């Protein structure tokens, strides 16, 4: 890229269109992190510890008398594995859920087995209808949009809410943490829970029905969050989270094995992040991942800069990787290459949950249910939601 502008503190550059580098050479992502960190992870330990204990007490109280007091989605990756270990140490009783979308690596399967066996947790494996999910994923590739992981993320959250609802579980544990995931340009992903966008992309480029797959419409989100009062807790933000130390701990306690890259427990995610994103969209996600580690003091800038000098994918292995992905999608390698080479399109070229007509009907829905919901809360039939999101 010509006239590449790079932050002098992290390794983010103007391949992220929204970057602003100040006169001091430091970018807006670094400065935003400082504000966010000062409000969360950089607070005094005694304050964080008290808030953590309050959160744990609330989760246990809401789950009292039930088989499980929370639900935890695991992929076999670092964050969810460590959260499972901490949940055990904190005395929580999670139902561990794994979403099998057909792309699990052998290492992922083994890591998940170790989690549930060594921690004595119950495992619910949600196996997706592969033919329908394959068609949904392939429709995104055909549409030439950016966020090819949106279908997976949408259905994972849909499944978690659905299972939590059936089991009467009120808390979803999230492995998201500020220490390692604070920097990610908005231009590098889309709203992953936008069901309208997903439905329209599939409508235009899919070939089979996806009815029966879990879905998370605006109405589902309202029901789960405002009626059932299912909330999400990011407990890792209340403790010191150092990625290297965390890897050492889960390796020692759970025989965890490293994949060599963030979210590479999925073969498809590895191919998408290491090949499709940099080749088709000029996005190297390692810059965001490493920059998050830099600003949280877990890695030096020089070390990170050296790492991104190497290609994001194994040049020798990419042909085999393409062949595997194409075969899984039941297309030829040539066809896969044609989709990758076609002009990029924006998710906003398709319908979204932010379209005026969609928002209007959702507004009417909320007006209609407002009084019944308030009355039910008044008579304590429904809880008052904790930090609800209004989509």
Secondary structure, DSSP 8 states (H G I E B T S, - for coil): -TT--B-SSSS-BTTSTT--B-TTS-BHHHHHHHHHHHHTTTS-HHHHHHHHHHHHHHHHHHTTTSS-SEEEE--SSHHHHHHHHHHHHTT--EEEEEEE-S-B-HHHHHHHHHHHHHHT-EEEEEE--HHHHHHHHHHHHHHT-S-TTHHHHHHHHHHHHHHHHHHT--EEE----HHHHS---GGG---TT-HHHHHHHHHHH--S--TTS----HHHHHIIIIIS--EEE-GGGGS---HHHHHHHHHHHH-----SSTTTTBHHHHHIIIIIHHHHH---THHHHHHHHHHTTSS-HHHHHHHTTS-SS-TTTHHHHHHHHHHHTTS-HHHHHHHHHS----GGGS--TTSHHHHHHHHHHHHHHHHHHHHHHHTTSS---SS----
